[in-house]
Amino acid sequence: MSDAAVLLSANDLSVRFGGVLAVNKVSFDVRRGEVFTLIGPNGAGKTTVFNLISRIYTPTTGDIVWHGEDKPIALTQQAPHEIAALGIARTFQNIELFEHATVLHNLLIGRHTHRKTGFWSEVFFTPATRRAEIAAREKAEQVIDLLDLQHHRDSMVAGLPYGVRKVVELARALCTEPKLLLLDEPSSGLNVEETADMAFWIQDIQHELGISVLMVEHDMSLVSKVSDRVLAMNMGEALATGTPREVQSDSRVIEAYLGTVDDVSSLRRVA
């Protein structure tokens, strides 16, 4: 695989919290234009990997290299607030929105990383500021149309159903115009119909917008439907990498999910 095909690479990532080794020498690449998914039982270290990429945590050993710029950038040398500006956006397992603002205002907040106007131009609302406001609104409206949020544009987030708020958080992340989108359990708390819609949005994000997706997910039907490649983890370690079918057939993955390697069909029924 050529370096040009790689968008992000994690190399021998480890992180220790006191006496607990939460992630142990995990390595993987996320390729341009793919959906790459981390799976595994609770406590496997999946969200910890997300937090390492987002710079919420700092790895004890290893490095993360971002290939989204002209030259590779070591993410471990970046401050947390610099990650979004590089082209990496994230959603959270527990929705993180401004509940007492409208959907549109939440999306406009997602445009903050693209604002180039200064304090005084904002105060006097100069022509440059007006152009920036128009551009931000246009992008927000494009995302609203993409995710069918027109009906909720002016609604307060606090009054929206949980499934809609999940889509709003996804929309805000898209408003940053990311090259890589981190989705932390996007189907968590969703019903079957809403999960099917989420799969549809993820496929549109990949194919229509050309955005790479790194996802943590427990719903194996969603994983199988949208993922190009999967990394299975357990107890902080990488078990297997490959297509969803290859990983689900791996004996180490079966044992991590079921506690035995004897019942392959059970895992496939879950998937």
Solvent accessible surface area in square Angstrom, and as a share of the most:
residue,aa,sasa,rsa
1,M,130,0.58
2,S,71,0.46
3,D,119,0.62
4,A,76,0.59
5,A,35,0.27
6,V,11,0.07
7,L,3,0.02
8,L,0,0.00
9,S,10,0.07
10,A,1,0.01
11,N,57,0.29
12,D,82,0.42
13,L,0,0.00
14,S,8,0.05
15,V,4,0.03
16,R,122,0.45
17,F,90,0.37
18,G,68,0.65
19,G,74,0.72
20,V,97,0.56
21,L,64,0.32
22,A,20,0.16
23,V,0,0.00
24,N,40,0.20
25,K,143,0.61
26,V,0,0.00
27,S,55,0.35
28,F,15,0.06
29,D,41,0.21
30,V,0,0.00
31,R,90,0.33
32,R,114,0.42
33,G,35,0.33
34,E,12,0.05
35,V,0,0.00
36,F,0,0.00
37,T,0,0.00
38,L,0,0.00
39,I,0,0.00
40,G,0,0.00
41,P,37,0.23
42,N,134,0.69
43,G,74,0.71
44,A,1,0.01
45,G,11,0.10
46,K,9,0.04
47,T,47,0.27
48,T,21,0.12
49,V,0,0.00
50,F,0,0.00
51,N,17,0.09
52,L,0,0.00
53,I,0,0.00
54,S,16,0.10
55,R,32,0.12
56,I,93,0.47
57,Y,74,0.28
58,T,85,0.49
59,P,15,0.10
60,T,84,0.49
61,T,76,0.44
62,G,35,0.34
63,D,55,0.28
64,I,0,0.00
65,V,29,0.17
66,W,0,0.00
67,H,37,0.16
68,G,9,0.09
69,E,70,0.31
70,D,157,0.81
71,K,148,0.63
72,P,87,0.55
73,I,33,0.17
74,A,40,0.31
75,L,0,0.00
76,T,27,0.15
77,Q,142,0.63
78,Q,39,0.17
79,A,33,0.26
80,P,78,0.49
81,H,150,0.67
82,E,66,0.30
83,I,10,0.05
84,A,34,0.26
85,A,75,0.58
86,L,24,0.12
87,G,9,0.09
88,I,5,0.02
89,A,7,0.06
90,R,38,0.14
91,T,8,0.05
92,F,67,0.28
93,Q,69,0.31
94,N,113,0.58
95,I,36,0.18
96,E,91,0.41
97,L,24,0.12
98,F,111,0.46
99,E,77,0.35
100,H,155,0.69
101,A,21,0.16
102,T,26,0.15
103,V,0,0.00
104,L,12,0.06
105,H,98,0.44
106,N,0,0.00
107,L,0,0.00
108,L,49,0.25
109,I,76,0.39
110,G,7,0.07
111,R,22,0.08
112,H,135,0.60
113,T,50,0.29
114,H,71,0.32
115,R,65,0.24
116,K,180,0.76
117,T,34,0.20
118,G,44,0.42
119,F,140,0.58
120,W,166,0.58
121,S,25,0.16
122,E,72,0.32
123,V,81,0.47
124,F,144,0.60
125,F,92,0.39
126,T,42,0.24
127,P,73,0.46
128,A,45,0.35
129,T,0,0.00
130,R,105,0.38
131,R,154,0.56
132,A,23,0.18
133,E,67,0.30
134,I,104,0.53
135,A,51,0.40
136,A,6,0.05
137,R,108,0.39
138,E,99,0.45
139,K,43,0.18
140,A,0,0.00
141,E,37,0.17
142,Q,110,0.49
143,V,5,0.03
144,I,0,0.00
145,D,78,0.40
146,L,37,0.18
147,L,3,0.02
148,D,90,0.47
149,L,4,0.02
150,Q,78,0.35
151,H,164,0.73
152,H,39,0.17
153,R,59,0.21
154,D,107,0.55
155,S,36,0.24
156,M,89,0.40
157,V,0,0.00
158,A,49,0.38
159,G,68,0.66
160,L,15,0.07
161,P,80,0.50
162,Y,82,0.31
163,G,7,0.07
164,V,31,0.18
165,R,54,0.20
166,K,9,0.04
167,V,22,0.12
168,V,0,0.00
169,E,5,0.02
170,L,3,0.01
171,A,0,0.00
172,R,40,0.15
173,A,7,0.05
174,L,3,0.02
175,C,0,0.00
176,T,20,0.12
177,E,82,0.37
178,P,8,0.05
179,K,90,0.38
180,L,0,0.00
181,L,0,0.00
182,L,1,0.00
183,L,2,0.01
184,D,2,0.01
185,E,18,0.08
186,P,7,0.04
187,S,10,0.07
188,S,32,0.21
189,G,64,0.62
190,L,26,0.13
191,N,86,0.44
192,V,134,0.77
193,E,129,0.58
194,E,54,0.24
195,T,16,0.09
196,A,52,0.40
197,D,65,0.34
198,M,5,0.02
199,A,2,0.01
200,F,109,0.45
201,W,22,0.08
202,I,0,0.00
203,Q,52,0.23
204,D,21,0.11
205,I,0,0.00
206,Q,17,0.08
207,H,134,0.60
208,E,118,0.53
209,L,79,0.39
210,G,52,0.50
211,I,13,0.07
212,S,2,0.01
213,V,0,0.00
214,L,0,0.00
215,M,0,0.00
216,V,0,0.00
217,E,3,0.02
218,H,64,0.28
219,D,50,0.26
220,M,6,0.03
221,S,63,0.40
222,L,4,0.02
223,V,0,0.00
224,S,47,0.31
225,K,120,0.51
226,V,8,0.05
227,S,12,0.08
228,D,64,0.33
229,R,34,0.12
230,V,1,0.00
231,L,1,0.00
232,A,1,0.01
233,M,1,0.00
234,N,37,0.19
235,M,156,0.69
236,G,0,0.00
237,E,81,0.36
238,A,45,0.35
239,L,35,0.17
240,A,14,0.11
241,T,73,0.43
242,G,10,0.10
243,T,58,0.34
244,P,18,0.11
245,R,184,0.67
246,E,109,0.49
247,V,1,0.01
248,Q,15,0.07
249,S,47,0.31
250,D,31,0.16
251,S,63,0.41
252,R,131,0.48
253,V,1,0.01
254,I,3,0.02
255,E,91,0.41
256,A,25,0.20
257,Y,63,0.24
258,L,63,0.31
259,G,63,0.60
260,T,51,0.30
261,V,70,0.40
262,D,126,0.65
263,D,56,0.29
264,V,50,0.29
265,S,56,0.36
266,S,22,0.14
267,L,2,0.01
268,R,127,0.46
269,R,177,0.65
270,V,94,0.54
271,A,35,0.27
